[in-house]
Structure formats: structure tokens, C-alpha cells
Amino acid sequence: MPSPLNIRDIGADRKAALEREAKATGGSIADVVRAWIDEGIARAQAEREREAWIASAQQGLSEEASRLERDGPSLARFRRF
């Protein structure tokens, strides 16, 4: 059985909003907060992975641009008529 989530100093407005959300979803406040934390962590990890992929792709594009500038296009030599 999950233990209650202890959150200090989040303010009365946030506590009230959490209580309303818990009632609306039929779960406990702790369950709502855990779900939001899990979603936030997953979103942050996905964003970091996306940014790493973009950085890698940009590096690859930069290398390809340098090769094209140095050697020119290479597709024509592979064409067969």
C-alpha cells in the first residue's frame, strides 16, 4: 500500500487544487501528485533525448555540408544509363 505523500509549504491554493483534482479523478492526492511527477520526469527525459538527437543530426548535417563543399555531389557517379 502506498504511503501518503508529504508535501510541505506548497500553499493553501495548491492544496485546494490538488484536493479538487483528486476528487475529480477519484484518487488520492498522493496518487495525483505521483502521476504528475512521473509524467513530468518522462517528459523531461524525452525532451533531453530529443535535444540530443537534434544535436547529433546537426553535427551530421554539418559534416555532410563540409564533404559536399570539399568533394561536390557524388550521386551522379552512381547513375547507370
Secondary structure as GFF3:
##gff-version 3
##sequence-region A 1 81
A	DSSP	alpha_helix	12	25	.	.	.	ID=ss1
A	DSSP	alpha_helix	29	71	.	.	.	ID=ss2
A	DSSP	three_ten_helix	75	78	.	.	.	ID=ss3
###
